[in-house]
Amino acid sequence: MRVVLAEDLFLLRDGLVRLLEAYDFEIAAAVESGPELERALAELDPDVAVVDVRLPPTHTDEGLQCALRARREKPGFPVLVLSQHVEQLYARELLADGHGGVGYLLKDRVFDAEQFVDAVRRVAAGGTAMDPQVIQQLLARRAAGDRPLGRITPRELEVLELMAQGRSNAAIAGQLVVTERAVAKHTSNIFAKLGLEVSDDDNRRVLAVLAYLDRGAAQTP
């Protein structure tokens, strides 16, 4: 699997290169600025991009904007964005096109090698990998002004958070120490309360939930 990596801090960039190579990823390019990232994405046609939100020359959202342009030119192109802090606007922008293959992780997650590598692989396969803190903030804002979400039980909320991270029913069952049948029942209840069609496709299911939550976050002042 070929990866283009964009991170302006040398030590972190070098560490990510070594980590990914240790898990049999091929680093097509490791760059430190927005213009370099744009050229690498256009010329190298990688399988996935791992991108810091803030890159030179602007040090604002240069990395995110490069990633979004790449996804506009190639819908569904897998992008995992890394950020120092939770920025709900960035999460909304990533989710706005409705395609899979997106992830948003806080940089703290990088220090858990298995979790980070799992996120890269999940995004490259067309899935989602949203940081739990991002999901919790979206859920909190959604609940503040939305009765359907307010009807979700605490256990269903736990299931919804794990769904939004891209977890399968089996993974959710293992995390919560319940049966898959129980998770399936909670999932059905969640979709009924949110007014969303139940789907057996995990990725489409997660994207539907995230899109629903995202619309609420975008409408919340």
MOHUJO-V307611 format. One line per field, one symbol per residue. burial: I if it has 16 or more other C-alpha atoms within 10 Angstrom, else O. A space follows every 50 residues. Layout:
burial->???
This chain:
burial->OIIIIIIIOOOOIOOIIOIIOOOOIIIIIIIIIIOIIIOIIOOOOIIIII IIIIIIOOOOIIIIIIIIOIIOOOOIIIIIIIIOOIOIOIIIOIIOOOII IIIIIIIOOIOOOOOIIOIIIIIIIIIIIIIIOIIIIIIOIIIOOOOOII OIOOOIIIIIIIIIIIIIIOOIIOOOOOOIOOIIOIIIIIIOOIOOOOOO OIIIIIIIIIIIIIOIIOOOO
